[in-house]
Structures are given as structure tokens and as C-alpha cells.
Amino acid sequence: MVHRIFDAVKERLLARLPGERFGPRMQRPLGIGAAGDKTFPVDKIAEDIVISEFESSGLPFTVISEEGGYREIHGGGRKVLIDPIDGSKNAISGIPFYCTSIAVAEGDTIGSIETAFVLNVITGDTFLAEKGKGAFLNDERISTQKDERFSLIAYEAETPGKDIPGIIPLLSKSSKTRCLGTTALDLAYVAYGSVSVFVCPSPSRSFDFAGGWLLVEEAGGIFSDLRGNSLEGIELGLRKSTPLLASGNRQLHDNALRILGGG
């Protein structure tokens, strides 16, 4: 049933959002969302679409969303973590690289996530993962990088002056680096094997990385904080909880931790 919800969400988002890219009203914030960041019209449009499809399913869910916070649907049930638009700065700037990320969990921690959906709302590329069943891009199974070369390292820098100096030793070891501005898609491309390592030194919220966590895990990658600690026990919620390090394989991850001083 959840996959049917994802299909309906995808159809509506792709019909609506690409045409909103250059609308001048998109750059005017509507207010502050539940997670403390500015909410822009594109965020609200996407959130309304996602939540309405979960409501239409008739099933009980408890939504945790960046914009709207906590919301019980049909009495509450499985947790649904929603980042309506991951990459809002790209979206409001007309940069065509942002996504919608959804993760569904049976319990209250990252380790209880069962299903993940990350949709590039510009290209329509769809990443899906289900616990124990693998990770997929547009219905084709995907896997992470297998060799030990730092071919491309992606990073997120919420506060560049603070974040970037600490990860320069790692970035300097890579053939190429990218700061793409959307954590969920960064992690999706770790799962796909395009990105060797993704690092985010600032604490992230669970809905920022929930979908990407399962994609990386199911594609064969490794995920931890910057000290190598597992994230499975992280509580699902709105607060910022942990830095992120995701790698294509154990050797890449161990090398990245050593360079960063956490291994």
C-alpha cells in the first residue's frame, strides 16, 4: 500500500513542481517551519501533496515533517518522515536539483525504518529501498562503489566557515568534490555508486537523512556519525541529532574516519 502512495505522490509532484521553478513568489518565505527553517511556497506545495496522499490511503500514520511537525493521520500509526523539499535553496534559486524524501518506520528510531522514497522532482528519477529487499533507481537494482578510491566526495556545509575547515583533510584526498545542496540526493548517489563518500559535519535531523540511510544500507554502503558510531538508535524527530558520514564500502569508510580523526 505504501508503494501506491509513493506512486500517487510522484505523479502529483511531477505534474506541479517543475512549472513552479521560476515563479517570483517562490522566493518569498511563508514563515518558519516546525524544524526552525524558513518555509517557502515550494515546501508547502510539496508537503500538502504528500500528506494528502497519506490521508487518502485511509491508513493510520504519524507524520513527522520539516514544515508541519507532528501530525496524526487516522489516529496515528507508523512513523512517516517527510522532507517535502530537500534542497530548498536550490529550488527557490531556480537551480534544478532538489527532491522530496519520505521514509516509513515501524518504530521510533532510525534502525526501524522499513521503506524509503527519494524523488528528484525535476528529472523524475526515483530511488526506492525496502529493508532486506535492496535499493533501486527507476526499478533497477543499485549498489554502492566497490573499490577503495576516493573518486568523488560530496559534502554538506550548513555553516561553511565552521564546517569546511574540519573536512578539508578528507576533501583533499578526493579526485573530485561536490556540494550539491540536498542531503537526500547526495545519499541516494552514494547508494548508486556515483559518490564515494558523503560527509556532513553539522548535526542533521532524522528526516534529513532517514530515506538516504536506508538507501545506502540496502545498496551495500556504510553509515555512521563522524566517530564511527551507528545511527540506528537515533530517535526519530525534529531536533538536530548527529553529523553524517556515508561511504560506499567498509574500507572507504574506515579510511574516511581515519582522515577525519574519528577512527
C-alpha positions in Angstrom: 0.0 0.0 0.0 2.9 2.4 0.8 4.3 2.0 -2.7 0.9 3.0 -4.2 1.1 6.1 -2.0 4.6 6.9 -3.4 3.3 6.4 -6.9 0.5 8.9 -6.4 2.9 11.4 -4.7 5.3 11.1 -7.6 2.6 11.7 -10.2 1.3 14.8 -8.5 4.7 16.3 -7.6 6.0 15.9 -11.2 2.8 17.5 -12.6 3.1 20.5 -10.3 6.6 21.4 -9.2 8.7 21.7 -12.3 6.4 24.5 -13.5 7.0 26.4 -10.3 10.7 26.8 -10.7 11.0 30.4 -11.8 7.9 31.9 -10.2 8.8 35.0 -8.4 6.6 34.2 -5.4 8.6 31.1 -4.8 11.4 33.2 -3.2 9.2 34.8 -0.6 9.1 32.8 2.7 5.7 32.0 4.2 7.1 31.7 7.7 9.1 29.4 9.9 8.5 25.6 9.7 8.3 23.2 12.7 12.0 22.4 12.3 13.0 26.0 12.6 13.9 26.8 9.0 12.1 29.1 6.6 9.2 27.6 4.8 8.8 28.6 1.1 5.8 28.1 -1.1 7.5 25.1 -2.9 7.9 23.4 0.5 4.3 23.9 1.4 3.1 22.8 -2.0 5.1 19.6 -1.8 4.1 18.9 1.9 0.4 19.3 1.2 0.6 16.9 -1.7 2.5 14.2 0.3 0.3 14.5 3.4 -3.0 14.5 1.3 -1.9 11.2 -0.3 -1.2 9.6 3.0 -4.6 10.8 4.3 -6.3 9.4 1.2 -4.9 6.0 1.8 -7.2 5.6 4.8 -4.3 4.0 6.8 -3.1 5.2 10.2 0.2 7.1 10.2 2.1 9.6 12.4 3.7 12.2 10.2 6.9 14.0 11.2 7.6 16.7 8.6 10.1 19.6 8.4 7.4 22.1 7.8 4.3 20.9 9.7 5.9 19.0 12.6 4.0 16.1 14.1 0.6 15.1 12.8 -1.6 12.0 13.4 -3.5 10.6 10.4 -6.5 8.3 11.1 -5.5 8.0 14.8 -1.7 7.7 14.2 0.4 4.7 13.5 3.7 4.0 11.6 6.0 7.0 11.5 6.4 8.8 8.2 9.3 11.2 8.0 8.9 13.8 5.3 11.3 16.3 3.9 8.9 17.9 1.4 11.7 19.7 -0.5 15.3 18.8 0.3 17.3 21.5 -1.4 15.0 24.4 -0.8 17.8 26.9 -1.5 18.3 25.3 -4.9 14.6 25.3 -5.5 14.0 29.0 -4.8 17.1 29.9 -6.8 16.0 28.1 -9.9 18.7 25.5 -9.6 17.2 22.3 -10.9 18.5 19.9 -8.3 16.2 19.1 -5.3 14.0 16.3 -4.2 11.2 15.0 -1.9 12.3 12.5 0.7 10.0 10.1 2.6 10.8 7.3 5.0 8.4 5.0 6.8 9.3 3.4 10.1 7.8 0.7 12.3 9.3 2.1 15.5 10.8 5.3 16.9 14.5 5.0 15.8 16.4 5.2 12.6 17.0 1.5 12.7 13.3 0.9 12.5 12.9 2.5 9.0 11.4 0.0 6.7 10.8 1.8 3.4 12.4 4.8 1.7 11.5 7.0 -1.3 13.6 9.8 -2.7 12.2 11.6 -5.8 14.2 14.1 -7.9 11.3 16.3 -8.8 13.0 17.8 -11.8 14.2 14.6 -13.6 11.6 12.2 -12.2 14.4 9.8 -11.1 13.0 7.7 -8.3 15.1 6.0 -5.6 13.3 3.3 -3.5 14.6 1.0 -0.8 12.8 -1.6 1.4 14.6 -3.3 4.3 16.0 -6.6 3.4 15.0 -6.2 -0.3 17.6 -3.9 -1.7 17.8 -0.4 -3.2 16.6 0.7 -6.6 16.7 3.6 -9.1 13.8 3.6 -11.5 13.1 -0.1 -10.7 16.7 -1.2 -11.5 18.7 -2.6 -8.5 21.7 -0.4 -7.5 24.8 -0.9 -5.4 27.5 1.3 -3.9 31.1 1.8 -5.0 33.2 -1.3 -4.5 36.8 -0.1 -4.8 38.8 2.0 -2.3 39.4 5.1 -4.3 38.0 8.5 -3.3 36.7 9.2 -6.7 34.1 11.8 -5.7 33.4 13.1 -2.2 30.2 15.1 -1.6 29.6 17.2 1.4 27.1 19.5 3.0 28.2 22.7 4.8 25.4 24.3 6.7 27.9 26.9 8.2 30.7 26.9 5.7 33.2 28.8 7.8 32.8 26.3 10.6 32.2 23.1 8.7 34.6 23.1 5.7 37.9 23.5 7.6 37.3 20.4 9.6 36.7 18.2 6.5 39.4 19.7 4.2 41.8 16.8 5.0 39.2 14.4 3.6 38.2 16.5 0.6 41.8 16.9 -0.3 42.2 13.2 -0.8 39.4 13.0 -3.4 39.7 13.3 -7.2 36.6 15.5 -7.3 34.3 17.1 -4.7 30.8 18.4 -4.9 28.5 20.3 -2.6 25.1 19.7 -4.2 22.8 21.2 -1.6 20.5 18.2 -1.0 21.4 15.6 1.5 18.8 13.0 0.4 20.1 13.0 -3.2 23.7 13.0 -2.0 23.0 9.8 -0.1 21.0 8.4 -3.0 24.0 8.8 -5.2 26.2 7.1 -2.6 23.8 4.2 -2.9 24.0 4.4 -6.7 27.8 4.3 -6.6 28.4 7.8 -8.1 29.6 9.2 -4.8 32.3 7.5 -2.9 31.7 9.3 0.4 29.3 11.9 1.7 30.1 13.9 4.8 28.0 16.4 6.8 29.8 17.8 9.8 26.9 19.7 11.2 24.1 17.9 13.2 21.3 16.7 10.9 17.7 15.9 11.7 16.3 12.5 11.2 14.0 13.4 8.3 17.1 14.9 6.5 18.8 11.6 6.2 16.2 8.9 7.0 15.4 7.9 3.4 19.0 8.1 2.4 20.1 6.0 5.4 18.0 3.0 4.2 19.1 3.5 0.5 22.8 3.4 1.5 22.3 0.4 3.8 20.4 -1.6 1.3 22.8 -0.8 -1.5 25.7 -2.2 0.5 27.2 1.0 2.0 28.2 2.1 5.5 26.6 4.8 7.5 27.7 6.4 10.8 28.5 9.6 12.6 31.9 11.2 12.3 33.3 9.0 15.1 32.1 5.8 13.5 29.1 5.3 15.8 26.0 3.6 14.4 22.9 5.8 13.8 20.4 3.0 14.3 19.5 4.2 17.8 18.9 7.8 16.8 15.4 8.9 17.8 13.1 10.0 15.0 12.0 13.6 15.5 12.5 17.2 14.6 15.7 18.1 16.6 19.2 18.1 15.1 20.9 15.0 16.3 24.0 13.8 14.5 26.7 14.6 11.9 26.8 12.1 9.0 29.3 10.0 7.2 28.2 7.6 4.5 30.5 5.6 2.3 30.3 3.0 -0.5 32.1 0.3 1.5 33.8 -0.5 4.7 37.4 0.3 3.5 36.3 3.7 2.2 34.5 4.4 5.5 37.4 3.3 7.7 39.8 5.4 5.6 37.5 8.5 5.8 37.1 8.1 9.6 40.9 7.8 10.0 41.5 11.0 8.0 38.8 12.9 9.9 40.3 11.7 13.2 37.3 9.6 14.2 38.7 6.1 13.6 
